[in-house]
Amino acid sequence: MTALPVSDSPVAIAALFSPFDFDENFIGDNVSAGYGNSPPAVVQTGDTWTLFSGKLGALAENTDSGALTFNITDSDTPETGSNLKAAVTLNLSGLQVPVTPNCTLTSGGGTPVSRSCTIDVNFADPNWWNASVGAAYQGQGNLFATDPGGVGASASIVATDAAGKSSAAVNVPIHVQSKVNSAPVVAFGGAMPNAADSKQGGTAYPTYSCSVAAANCGGSFNVLELNGVISGLPGPPAAFDELASQTTDVNSVVCGQSGEQDAIFLNQPIAMLSAPTSIDLLFQLKTPLVTGSSLCTVAITDKMAAFPAGEAAQVTNKQFRVVVNP
């Protein structure tokens, strides 16, 4: 044939040899031509790309990025240009957030085929965020923040042609500028299950209980040491950049709030970090043991060498109870 057909299918050639034609008995003097489908590409040159990659480095929490535009191209599928597509994913320190681009054809007939794709990263819209992430991150889009340490976050772009062939992923560094420092997240472990407190109107608190009869209130000296019973993260899991260089610390722990019998302790409990996010409690009950309960408050703060301009450490206060049963 004099020209290759327009097709996404590979060209095949078959040779038939006649048993009566001994001069044509091998394929070595035949000439054939074929072609393959080249992968599409993300255009990483020119003013459009410079503007696009620059804007990704200046995203801000609780803010709509506006239109962010990049180009994709394919060299060998002129008849399927409308099916040339792109996929964009924000990689946020292990959390992947898909962003759907709107792509329009910008080239005429023939090759290469070019499309202009636009995305909008709208951290100000909780509906956009909630539709893009799993249940564990619902409502947390505005908590994304950065600190001077930074974290390796990026936008990954992949172009795909009509035949399903994809480009190599292009990763563009992104940075979400901080507007507010998120407060620490404090949680209690299994040793302190939630229990209703009749002295506080039935409000449930994480509660540690022991019993005089069971002799499990701290041994001979009535000293209770609860290791790792409290965790203190410097921010929500989705605050990926903020957690890069932040740690937490214990501001205070105070027991004996109003409405409880506060005479069960010999002295105020001590809370201390045993690991970057793990907090131990140590307290001594009275001797002889006094039955009753005490409502306590632990205050956890986040800290770092230097907070971004206009930001400061945040403190989270959480209440828990200690109960000595008969």
KOLVEXTI-662002 format. One record per residue: residue in one letter; x, y, z of N, C-alpha, C, O in turn. Coordinates in steps of 0.1 Angstrom, whole numbers, padded with zeros to 4 digits, always signed. Layout:
BEGIN
AXYZXYZXYZXYZ
...
REM end
This chain:
BEGIN
M+0008-0012+0000+0000+0000+0000+0009+0012+0000+0020+0012+0004
T+0004+0023-0005+0011+0035-0006+0010+0044+0007+0018+0053+0009
A+0000+0042+0015-0002+0051+0026-0008+0042+0038-0016+0033+0035
L-0005+0045+0050-0010+0038+0061-0025+0042+0064-0028+0054+0062
P-0033+0033+0068-0047+0037+0071-0047+0045+0084-0039+0044+0093
V-0058+0053+0085-0060+0061+0098-0067+0052+0107-0079+0049+0106
S-0060+0047+0117-0065+0037+0126-0057+0036+0139-0045+0039+0139
D-0063+0033+0150-0056+0031+0163-0051+0017+0164-0044+0013+0174
S-0054+0008+0154-0050-0006+0155-0037-0008+0148-0034-0001+0138
P-0029-0017+0153-0016-0020+0146-0017-0026+0132-0027-0033+0129
V-0008-0022+0124-0008-0028+0110-0002-0042+0110+0008-0045+0117
A-0008-0051+0103-0003-0065+0102-0001-0068+0088-0008-0064+0079
I+0010-0076+0085+0012-0080+0071+0014-0095+0071+0020-0101+0080
A+0008-0102+0061+0009-0116+0060+0015-0120+0046+0012-0113+0036
A+0024-0130+0046+0030-0134+0033+0025-0148+0029+0026-0157+0037
L+0021-0149+0017+0016-0162+0011+0026-0166+0000+0029-0159-0009
F+0032-0179+0001+0041-0184-0008+0035-0195-0016+0029-0204-0011
S+0036-0194-0029+0030-0204-0038+0040-0216-0039+0052-0213-0041
P+0036-0228-0038+0045-0240-0040+0050-0241-0054+0060-0248-0057
F+0044-0233-0063+0049-0234-0077+0058-0222-0081+0063-0222-0092
D+0060-0213-0071+0069-0202-0074+0081-0202-0065+0081-0197-0054
F+0091-0209-0070+0103-0212-0061+0112-0200-0060+0121-0199-0052
D+0110-0190-0068+0118-0177-0067+0113-0169-0056+0121-0160-0051
E+0101-0170-0051+0095-0162-0040+0093-0171-0028+0081-0175-0026
N+0103-0175-0021+0102-0184-0010+0108-0179+0003+0110-0187+0012
F+0110-0166+0004+0113-0161+0017+0109-0146+0018+0106-0140+0008
I+0108-0141+0031+0102-0128+0033+0112-0117+0034+0108-0106+0036
G+0125-0121+0033+0135-0111+0035+0136-0100+0025+0141-0089+0028
D+0130-0102+0014+0130-0091+0004+0117-0083+0003+0115-0075-0006
N+0109-0086+0013+0096-0078+0014+0099-0066+0023+0107-0066+0032
V+0092-0055+0020+0093-0043+0028+0079-0040+0034+0069-0040+0027
S+0079-0037+0047+0066-0033+0053+0069-0021+0062+0080-0019+0066
A+0058-0014+0066+0059-0003+0075+0048-0004+0085+0037-0009+0083
G+0051+0001+0097+0041+0000+0108+0042+0013+0117+0051+0021+0115
Y+0033+0014+0126+0033+0026+0135+0028+0022+0148+0020+0013+0149
G+0031+0029+0158+0026+0027+0172+0020+0040+0177+0023+0051+0172
N+0012+0039+0188+0005+0051+0194+0015+0057+0204+0018+0051+0214
S+0019+0069+0201+0028+0076+0210+0020+0081+0222+0008+0085+0220
P+0025+0082+0234+0017+0087+0246+0016+0102+0245+0024+0109+0239
P+0005+0107+0251+0003+0122+0251+0013+0128+0261+0021+0121+0267
A+0013+0141+0262+0022+0148+0271+0016+0160+0278+0007+0166+0272
V+0021+0163+0289+0017+0176+0296+0028+0186+0292+0039+0184+0294
V+0023+0197+0286+0032+0207+0282+0038+0215+0294+0031+0221+0301
Q+0052+0214+0295+0058+0220+0306+0068+0231+0303+0078+0234+0309
T+0064+0238+0292+0072+0250+0288+0062+0261+0285+0050+0259+0283
G+0067+0273+0283+0059+0285+0279+0053+0292+0291+0054+0288+0303
D+0047+0304+0288+0042+0313+0298+0030+0306+0306+0029+0308+0318
T+0022+0298+0299+0011+0291+0305+0015+0282+0317+0010+0283+0328
W+0026+0275+0314+0031+0265+0324+0038+0273+0335+0036+0270+0347
T+0045+0284+0332+0052+0292+0343+0041+0298+0352+0043+0297+0364
L+0030+0303+0346+0020+0309+0355+0013+0298+0363+0010+0300+0375
F+0010+0287+0357+0003+0276+0364+0011+0271+0376+0006+0270+0387
S+0024+0267+0373+0032+0262+0384+0035+0272+0395+0036+0268+0406
G+0036+0285+0391+0037+0295+0401+0025+0297+0410+0027+0299+0422
K+0013+0296+0405+0001+0297+0413+0000+0285+0422-0006+0287+0433
L+0004+0273+0418+0003+0262+0427+0012+0264+0439+0010+0257+0450
G+0022+0272+0438+0031+0275+0450+0025+0286+0459+0032+0289+0469
A+0014+0291+0456+0008+0302+0463-0006+0300+0467-0014+0309+0469
L-0010+0287+0469-0024+0284+0473-0025+0289+0488-0015+0290+0495
A-0037+0291+0492-0040+0296+0506-0052+0289+0511-0062+0287+0504
E-0051+0285+0524-0063+0278+0530-0074+0288+0531-0072+0300+0532
N-0087+0283+0531-0099+0291+0531-0100+0301+0520-0106+0311+0521
T-0094+0297+0508-0093+0306+0497-0095+0299+0484-0091+0287+0482
D-0102+0305+0474-0105+0299+0461-0093+0303+0452-0090+0315+0451
S-0086+0293+0446-0074+0296+0438-0078+0303+0425-0070+0310+0419
G-0091+0302+0421-0094+0307+0408-0089+0298+0397-0084+0287+0400
A-0091+0302+0384-0087+0293+0373-0072+0291+0372-0064+0301+0372
L-0068+0279+0372-0054+0275+0370-0053+0266+0357-0059+0256+0357
T-0046+0271+0347-0046+0265+0334-0033+0259+0330-0022+0265+0332
F-0033+0247+0324-0022+0240+0318-0026+0234+0305-0038+0233+0302
N-0016+0230+0297-0019+0225+0284-0014+0210+0283-0005+0206+0289
I-0022+0202+0275-0018+0189+0271-0018+0187+0256-0025+0194+0249
T-0010+0177+0251-0009+0176+0236-0007+0161+0233-0002+0153+0241
D-0011+0157+0221-0009+0144+0216-0005+0145+0201-0011+0153+0194
S+0004+0137+0197+0010+0139+0184+0004+0130+0173+0007+0133+0161
D-0005+0121+0176-0009+0111+0166-0023+0107+0166-0026+0096+0161
T-0032+0114+0172-0046+0110+0172-0055+0122+0168-0063+0126+0176
P-0054+0126+0156-0062+0138+0152-0077+0136+0152-0085+0145+0154
E-0081+0123+0149-0095+0121+0148-0102+0119+0162-0114+0118+0163
T-0094+0119+0173-0100+0116+0186-0095+0127+0196-0093+0125+0208
G-0093+0139+0191-0088+0150+0199-0097+0153+0211-0092+0157+0221
S-0110+0151+0209-0119+0154+0219-0118+0144+0231-0124+0147+0242
N-0112+0133+0229-0110+0123+0239-0097+0124+0246-0094+0115+0255
L-0089+0134+0243-0076+0136+0250-0080+0142+0263-0086+0153+0264
K-0076+0136+0274-0081+0140+0288-0069+0142+0297-0058+0137+0294
A-0072+0148+0308-0062+0149+0319-0068+0146+0332-0080+0148+0334
A-0060+0141+0342-0064+0139+0355-0054+0146+0365-0042+0145+0363
V-0060+0152+0375-0051+0160+0384-0054+0155+0399-0066+0153+0402
T-0044+0152+0406-0045+0148+0420-0036+0156+0429-0024+0157+0426
L-0042+0161+0440-0033+0168+0450-0028+0157+0460-0036+0150+0466
N-0015+0157+0461-0009+0147+0470-0005+0155+0483+0005+0162+0482
L-0012+0153+0493-0010+0162+0505-0005+0153+0517-0013+0150+0526
S+0007+0150+0516+0014+0142+0527+0006+0129+0530+0003+0126+0541
G+0003+0121+0519-0004+0109+0521-0018+0109+0518-0025+0099+0515
L-0024+0121+0519-0038+0123+0515-0040+0127+0501-0034+0137+0497
Q-0047+0120+0493-0049+0123+0478-0062+0129+0476-0073+0122+0479
V-0062+0140+0470-0075+0148+0467-0076+0150+0452-0068+0157+0446
P-0085+0143+0445-0087+0145+0431-0093+0158+0428-0102+0163+0435
V-0088+0165+0417-0094+0177+0412-0097+0175+0397-0088+0172+0389
T-0110+0177+0394-0114+0174+0380-0111+0186+0371-0116+0197+0373
P-0103+0184+0360-0100+0196+0351-0111+0197+0340-0117+0187+0336
N-0113+0209+0335-0122+0211+0324-0113+0214+0312-0106+0224+0311
C-0113+0205+0302-0103+0206+0291-0111+0209+0278-0121+0203+0275
T-0106+0219+0270-0112+0223+0257-0101+0222+0246-0090+0224+0248
L-0106+0218+0234-0097+0217+0223-0092+0230+0218-0100+0239+0216
T-0079+0232+0216-0074+0245+0211-0067+0244+0198-0063+0254+0193
S-0066+0232+0192-0059+0230+0179-0070+0227+0169-0081+0223+0172
G-0066+0229+0156-0075+0226+0145-0074+0211+0141-0069+0203+0149
G-0077+0208+0129-0076+0194+0124-0061+0190+0122-0053+0199+0122
G-0058+0178+0121-0045+0173+0120-0038+0171+0133-0045+0171+0144
T-0025+0170+0133-0017+0167+0145-0007+0178+0146-0003+0184+0136
P-0001+0181+0158-0006+0175+0171-0019+0181+0175-0024+0191+0171
V-0026+0173+0184-0038+0178+0191-0034+0184+0204-0027+0179+0212
S-0040+0196+0206-0037+0203+0219-0050+0207+0226-0060+0210+0220
R-0050+0205+0239-0062+0209+0247-0057+0218+0259-0046+0216+0264
S-0065+0228+0262-0062+0236+0274-0071+0232+0285-0083+0231+0284
C-0065+0229+0297-0072+0223+0309-0071+0233+0320-0061+0239+0323
T-0083+0235+0327-0084+0244+0338-0089+0237+0351-0098+0229+0350
I-0082+0239+0362-0087+0234+0375-0089+0246+0384-0084+0257+0382
D-0097+0243+0394-0100+0253+0405-0099+0246+0418-0107+0238+0421
V-0089+0250+0426-0087+0244+0439-0093+0254+0449-0087+0264+0453
N-0105+0250+0454-0113+0259+0462-0114+0255+0476-0123+0248+0480
F-0103+0259+0484-0103+0255+0498-0114+0263+0506-0116+0260+0517
A-0120+0273+0500-0130+0281+0507-0144+0274+0506-0153+0279+0513
D-0145+0264+0498-0158+0258+0495-0159+0244+0502-0153+0235+0497
P-0165+0243+0514-0166+0230+0520-0172+0219+0512-0169+0207+0514
N-0182+0223+0503-0188+0213+0495-0179+0206+0485-0179+0194+0483
W-0170+0215+0479-0160+0209+0470-0150+0200+0478-0147+0189+0473
W-0146+0204+0490-0137+0196+0497-0143+0183+0501-0138+0172+0499
N-0155+0183+0507-0162+0171+0512-0165+0161+0501-0165+0149+0503
A-0167+0166+0489-0170+0157+0477-0157+0151+0472-0158+0141+0464
S-0146+0155+0477-0133+0151+0471-0125+0142+0481-0116+0135+0477
V-0129+0141+0494-0121+0133+0504-0130+0123+0511-0143+0124+0510
G-0124+0114+0518-0131+0104+0526-0137+0110+0538-0135+0122+0542
A-0145+0102+0545-0152+0106+0557-0143+0111+0568-0147+0121+0575
A-0131+0106+0570-0122+0110+0580-0118+0125+0579-0113+0131+0588
Y-0119+0130+0567-0114+0144+0564-0125+0154+0561-0123+0165+0557
Q-0138+0149+0563-0149+0158+0560-0148+0171+0568-0146+0170+0580
G-0151+0182+0562-0151+0195+0569-0137+0200+0574-0137+0210+0581
Q-0126+0194+0569-0113+0198+0574-0105+0205+0563-0093+0208+0565
G-0111+0209+0552-0104+0216+0541-0097+0229+0545-0086+0232+0541
N-0104+0236+0554-0099+0249+0558-0088+0248+0569-0083+0258+0573
L-0085+0236+0573-0075+0234+0583-0061+0232+0577-0051+0231+0585
F-0060+0231+0564-0047+0229+0558-0039+0242+0559-0044+0253+0556
A-0027+0240+0564-0018+0252+0566-0004+0248+0564+0000+0236+0564
T+0005+0257+0563+0019+0255+0562+0027+0262+0572+0023+0271+0578
D+0040+0257+0574+0049+0264+0583+0062+0265+0576+0064+0260+0565
P+0072+0272+0581+0084+0275+0574+0092+0262+0571+0100+0262+0562
G+0089+0251+0578+0096+0238+0575+0091+0232+0562+0099+0227+0555
G+0079+0234+0559+0073+0228+0547+0072+0213+0546+0079+0206+0554
V+0064+0208+0537+0063+0194+0535+0062+0191+0520+0057+0200+0513
G+0066+0180+0516+0066+0177+0502+0052+0174+0496+0049+0162+0494
A+0044+0184+0494+0031+0183+0488+0032+0186+0473+0041+0194+0469
S+0024+0180+0465+0025+0182+0450+0011+0180+0443+0002+0174+0449
A+0010+0185+0431-0001+0182+0422+0004+0173+0411+0014+0176+0405
S-0002+0161+0410+0002+0152+0400-0008+0152+0388-0020+0152+0389
I-0002+0154+0376-0010+0155+0363-0007+0144+0354+0005+0141+0351
V-0017+0137+0349-0015+0126+0339-0025+0129+0327-0037+0131+0329
A-0019+0129+0315-0027+0130+0303-0030+0116+0297-0021+0108+0297
T-0042+0114+0292-0045+0101+0286-0052+0103+0273-0061+0112+0271
D-0048+0095+0262-0054+0097+0249-0066+0087+0247-0069+0080+0256
A-0072+0088+0235-0084+0080+0233-0082+0065+0234-0091+0057+0237
A-0069+0061+0231-0066+0047+0231-0063+0042+0245-0060+0030+0247
G-0063+0051+0255-0060+0047+0269-0046+0048+0272-0042+0044+0283
K-0037+0053+0263-0023+0054+0267-0021+0067+0275-0026+0078+0271
S-0013+0066+0286-0012+0077+0295+0003+0082+0295+0012+0075+0292
S+0004+0095+0298+0017+0101+0299+0023+0097+0313+0016+0093+0322
A+0036+0100+0314+0042+0098+0327+0036+0110+0336+0033+0121+0331
A+0034+0107+0349+0029+0117+0358+0038+0128+0360+0050+0126+0362
V+0033+0140+0359+0041+0152+0361+0037+0158+0375+0026+0161+0377
N+0047+0159+0383+0045+0163+0397+0050+0177+0399+0061+0181+0397
V+0040+0186+0403+0044+0200+0405+0043+0203+0420+0032+0201+0426
P+0053+0209+0426+0053+0212+0440+0041+0222+0443+0039+0232+0436
I+0034+0220+0454+0024+0230+0458+0027+0234+0473+0034+0227+0480
H+0021+0245+0476+0023+0250+0490+0010+0257+0494+0006+0267+0487
V+0004+0253+0505-0008+0260+0510-0004+0269+0521-0001+0265+0532
Q-0006+0282+0518-0002+0292+0527-0011+0292+0539-0023+0290+0538
S-0005+0294+0551-0013+0293+0564-0020+0307+0567-0014+0317+0565
K-0032+0306+0572-0039+0318+0577-0042+0317+0592-0044+0327+0598
V-0042+0305+0597-0044+0303+0611-0038+0290+0616-0038+0280+0608
N-0032+0290+0628-0026+0278+0633-0037+0270+0640-0044+0274+0649
S-0039+0257+0636-0049+0248+0641-0045+0244+0655-0033+0242+0658
A-0055+0242+0664-0053+0238+0677-0049+0223+0678-0053+0215+0669
P-0042+0218+0688-0039+0204+0690-0052+0196+0691-0062+0200+0695
V-0050+0183+0687-0061+0173+0689-0058+0164+0700-0048+0157+0699
V-0066+0164+0710-0063+0156+0722-0073+0144+0723-0085+0146+0721
A-0068+0132+0726-0077+0120+0726-0072+0112+0738-0061+0112+0743
F-0082+0103+0743-0079+0094+0754-0080+0080+0749-0088+0076+0741
G-0071+0072+0755-0070+0058+0751-0081+0049+0758-0089+0054+0765
G-0079+0036+0756-0089+0026+0761-0090+0025+0776-0100+0021+0781
A-0079+0030+0783-0079+0029+0797-0089+0040+0803-0092+0039+0815
M-0093+0049+0795-0103+0059+0799-0115+0060+0790-0116+0069+0782
P-0124+0050+0791-0136+0050+0783-0145+0061+0788-0145+0065+0799
N-0154+0066+0778-0163+0076+0782-0174+0070+0791-0179+0059+0790
A-0177+0078+0802-0188+0073+0811-0195+0086+0816-0189+0096+0818
A-0208+0084+0817-0217+0095+0822-0214+0099+0836-0212+0090+0845
D-0214+0112+0839-0212+0117+0853-0225+0123+0858-0229+0134+0854
S-0231+0116+0868-0243+0121+0873-0241+0135+0881-0251+0142+0882
K-0229+0137+0885-0227+0150+0892-0225+0162+0883-0225+0173+0887
Q-0224+0159+0870-0223+0169+0860-0234+0169+0849-0232+0171+0838
G-0246+0165+0855-0258+0165+0846-0258+0154+0836-0265+0155+0826
G-0250+0143+0838-0250+0132+0829-0240+0133+0818-0240+0125+0809
T-0232+0144+0818-0222+0146+0807-0212+0134+0808-0208+0130+0819
A-0208+0129+0796-0199+0118+0796-0185+0124+0795-0182+0133+0787
Y-0176+0118+0803-0161+0122+0803-0153+0109+0801-0157+0098+0806
P-0141+0110+0796-0132+0099+0797-0129+0096+0811-0126+0106+0819
T-0130+0084+0816-0130+0081+0830-0121+0069+0833-0121+0059+0827
Y-0112+0072+0843-0104+0061+0849-0110+0057+0862-0112+0065+0871
S-0113+0044+0864-0119+0039+0876-0111+0028+0883-0105+0020+0876
C-0110+0029+0896-0104+0018+0904-0113+0015+0916-0122+0022+0918
S-0110+0004+0923-0118+0000+0934-0110-0004+0946-0100-0010+0946
V-0115+0001+0958-0108-0002+0970-0109-0017+0973-0099-0023+0977
A-0121-0023+0970-0123-0037+0973-0114-0046+0964-0109-0056+0968
A-0112-0041+0951-0104-0049+0942-0089-0046+0944-0081-0053+0937
A-0086-0037+0952-0072-0034+0955-0064-0031+0942-0052-0035+0941
N-0070-0023+0933-0063-0020+0921-0061-0004+0919-0061+0001+0908
C-0060+0002+0931-0058+0017+0931-0044+0021+0933-0042+0031+0941
G-0034+0014+0927-0020+0019+0928-0011+0012+0938-0001+0018+0941
G-0015+0000+0942-0006-0008+0951-0004-0002+0965-0013+0005+0970
S+0007-0005+0971+0009-0002+0985+0009+0013+0988+0004+0017+0999
F+0013+0021+0978+0014+0035+0981+0003+0043+0973+0004+0055+0973
N-0006+0036+0967-0017+0042+0960-0013+0052+0949-0019+0062+0947
V-0002+0048+0942+0003+0056+0931-0001+0050+0918+0002+0039+0915
L-0008+0058+0911-0013+0053+0897-0005+0060+0886-0003+0072+0886
E+0001+0051+0877+0008+0056+0866+0002+0051+0853+0002+0039+0850
L-0004+0060+0846-0011+0057+0833-0003+0061+0822-0003+0073+0818
N+0004+0052+0815+0013+0055+0804+0006+0056+0791-0001+0047+0788
G+0008+0067+0784+0002+0068+0770-0013+0069+0770-0019+0066+0760
V-0019+0072+0781-0034+0073+0782-0039+0084+0774-0051+0084+0770
I-0031+0095+0772-0036+0106+0764-0027+0108+0752-0014+0107+0753
S-0032+0111+0741-0025+0115+0729-0027+0130+0726-0038+0134+0727
G-0017+0136+0721-0018+0151+0718-0011+0154+0705+0001+0156+0704
L-0019+0153+0694-0014+0157+0681-0013+0172+0679-0022+0179+0684
P-0003+0177+0672-0002+0192+0671-0013+0198+0662-0014+0210+0661
G-0021+0190+0655-0032+0195+0647-0040+0184+0641-0036+0172+0643
P-0051+0187+0634-0059+0176+0628-0050+0168+0618-0041+0174+0612
P-0054+0156+0615-0047+0148+0605-0045+0155+0591-0035+0153+0585
A-0055+0162+0587-0055+0169+0574-0046+0181+0574-0043+0186+0563
A-0042+0186+0585-0033+0198+0586-0019+0193+0583-0010+0194+0592
F-0017+0189+0570-0004+0181+0567+0008+0190+0569+0018+0185+0575
D+0009+0202+0563+0021+0210+0564+0023+0215+0578+0035+0216+0583
E+0013+0218+0585+0014+0223+0599+0021+0214+0608+0027+0218+0618
L+0019+0201+0606+0025+0191+0614+0040+0188+0612+0046+0180+0619
A+0045+0195+0601+0059+0191+0597+0069+0194+0608+0078+0185+0611
S+0068+0205+0615+0078+0208+0625+0072+0212+0638+0079+0216+0647
Q+0059+0210+0640+0053+0212+0653+0054+0200+0662+0054+0189+0657
T+0054+0203+0675+0053+0192+0685+0042+0197+0695+0037+0208+0693
T+0040+0189+0705+0031+0194+0716+0037+0193+0729+0048+0187+0731
D+0031+0199+0739+0036+0199+0753+0024+0200+0762+0013+0204+0758
V+0026+0197+0775+0016+0198+0785+0017+0211+0792+0027+0214+0798
N+0007+0219+0791+0007+0232+0799+0004+0229+0813+0011+0235+0822
S-0007+0221+0816-0011+0219+0830-0021+0208+0831-0027+0204+0821
V-0022+0202+0843-0033+0193+0846-0038+0197+0860-0031+0197+0869
V-0051+0200+0861-0057+0204+0873-0069+0196+0876-0078+0194+0868
C-0070+0191+0888-0082+0182+0892-0089+0189+0904-0084+0198+0911
G-0102+0184+0906-0110+0189+0917-0120+0200+0913-0123+0209+0921
Q-0125+0200+0901-0134+0210+0897-0148+0209+0904-0151+0199+0910
S-0155+0219+0903-0168+0221+0910-0177+0209+0908-0178+0204+0897
G-0184+0205+0919-0194+0194+0917-0189+0180+0920-0197+0171+0921
E-0176+0179+0922-0170+0165+0924-0164+0165+0938-0162+0176+0944
Q-0162+0154+0944-0155+0152+0956-0140+0152+0953-0135+0142+0948
D-0133+0163+0956-0120+0165+0952-0109+0160+0962-0098+0164+0960
A-0113+0153+0972-0103+0149+0982-0097+0136+0980-0091+0130+0990
I-0098+0130+0968-0093+0117+0966-0078+0117+0964-0071+0106+0966
F-0072+0128+0960-0058+0129+0957-0050+0134+0969-0054+0143+0977
L-0038+0129+0970-0028+0134+0980-0022+0147+0974-0019+0157+0982
N-0020+0148+0961-0015+0160+0954-0020+0160+0940-0026+0150+0935
Q-0018+0171+0933-0023+0172+0920-0016+0162+0910-0004+0160+0912
P-0023+0156+0901-0016+0147+0891-0005+0155+0883-0005+0167+0882
I+0004+0147+0878+0014+0152+0869+0012+0146+0855+0010+0134+0854
A+0012+0154+0845+0011+0149+0831+0024+0153+0824+0029+0164+0825
M+0030+0143+0817+0043+0145+0810+0043+0138+0797+0036+0128+0795
L+0051+0143+0787+0053+0137+0774+0062+0125+0776+0073+0127+0781
S+0059+0113+0771+0068+0102+0770+0072+0099+0756+0082+0092+0754
A+0066+0106+0747+0069+0105+0732+0064+0118+0726+0056+0125+0733
P+0067+0121+0714+0062+0134+0708+0048+0136+0709+0043+0148+0710
T+0039+0126+0708+0025+0128+0709+0018+0120+0720+0006+0119+0720
S+0026+0114+0729+0020+0105+0739+0023+0111+0753+0034+0115+0756
I+0012+0111+0761+0012+0118+0774+0009+0108+0785+0000+0100+0784
D+0018+0108+0795+0016+0099+0807+0010+0107+0818+0012+0119+0819
L+0002+0100+0826-0004+0106+0838+0002+0099+0851+0002+0087+0851
L+0005+0107+0861+0010+0101+0873+0003+0108+0885+0004+0120+0886
F-0004+0101+0894-0010+0107+0905-0010+0097+0917-0010+0085+0916
Q-0011+0103+0929-0011+0096+0941-0024+0098+0948-0027+0110+0951
L-0031+0088+0951-0044+0089+0959-0041+0089+0974-0030+0086+0978
K-0050+0094+0981-0048+0095+0996-0047+0081+1002-0052+0071+0997
T-0040+0081+1014-0039+0069+1022-0044+0072+1036-0039+0081+1042
P-0054+0065+1041-0061+0054+1034-0069+0060+1022-0072+0072+1022
L-0073+0051+1013-0081+0056+1001-0094+0062+1005-0101+0058+1015
V-0097+0073+0998-0110+0079+1000-0118+0077+0987-0114+0080+0976
T-0130+0072+0989-0139+0069+0977-0145+0082+0973-0147+0091+0980
G-0147+0083+0960-0153+0095+0954-0147+0097+0940-0142+0088+0934
S-0148+0109+0935-0144+0112+0921-0138+0126+0920-0141+0135+0929
S-0131+0129+0910-0125+0142+0907-0126+0144+0892-0123+0136+0884
L-0130+0156+0888-0130+0161+0875-0118+0169+0872-0114+0178+0879
C-0110+0165+0862-0097+0171+0859-0097+0177+0845-0105+0173+0836
T-0088+0187+0843-0086+0193+0830-0071+0193+0826-0063+0197+0834
V-0068+0187+0815-0055+0187+0810-0054+0197+0798-0063+0197+0789
A-0044+0206+0798-0042+0216+0787-0030+0212+0779-0019+0211+0784
I-0032+0210+0766-0021+0207+0757-0019+0218+0747-0028+0223+0741
T-0006+0222+0745-0003+0233+0736+0006+0227+0724+0013+0217+0726
D+0005+0234+0713+0014+0231+0702+0026+0240+0702+0025+0251+0708
K+0037+0236+0697+0049+0245+0698+0058+0242+0686+0058+0231+0680
M+0065+0252+0682+0075+0251+0671+0085+0262+0673+0083+0272+0681
A+0097+0261+0666+0107+0271+0668+0103+0285+0665+0106+0295+0672
A+0095+0287+0654+0090+0300+0651+0077+0298+0643+0077+0292+0633
F+0066+0304+0648+0054+0304+0640+0054+0314+0629+0061+0324+0630
P+0047+0311+0618+0046+0321+0607+0040+0334+0612+0034+0335+0623
A+0043+0345+0605+0039+0358+0609+0024+0359+0612+0016+0354+0604
G+0021+0364+0624+0007+0366+0628+0001+0354+0634-0011+0354+0638
E+0008+0343+0636+0003+0331+0642+0009+0329+0656+0020+0334+0658
A+0003+0321+0664+0008+0318+0677+0003+0304+0681-0005+0298+0675
A+0009+0299+0692+0006+0286+0697-0009+0286+0701-0014+0295+0706
Q-0015+0274+0699-0029+0272+0703-0029+0261+0714-0021+0252+0715
V-0039+0262+0723-0040+0253+0735-0054+0246+0734-0064+0253+0731
T-0054+0233+0736-0066+0226+0737-0068+0220+0751-0059+0214+0757
N-0080+0223+0757-0083+0218+0771-0093+0207+0770-0103+0208+0763
K-0090+0196+0777-0098+0184+0777-0100+0179+0791-0091+0179+0799
Q-0113+0176+0794-0116+0171+0808-0117+0156+0808-0120+0149+0799
F-0113+0151+0820-0114+0136+0823-0117+0135+0837-0116+0144+0845
R-0121+0122+0841-0125+0120+0855-0116+0108+0861-0112+0099+0854
V-0114+0109+0874-0108+0098+0881-0118+0094+0892-0122+0102+0900
V-0122+0081+0893-0132+0076+0902-0126+0065+0911-0120+0056+0906
V-0127+0067+0924-0123+0056+0933-0136+0050+0939-0144+0057+0946
N-0139+0038+0935-0151+0031+0939-0149+0024+0952-0137+0021+0956
P-0159+0021+0960-0158+0013+0973-0151-0001+0970-0149-0008+0979
REM end
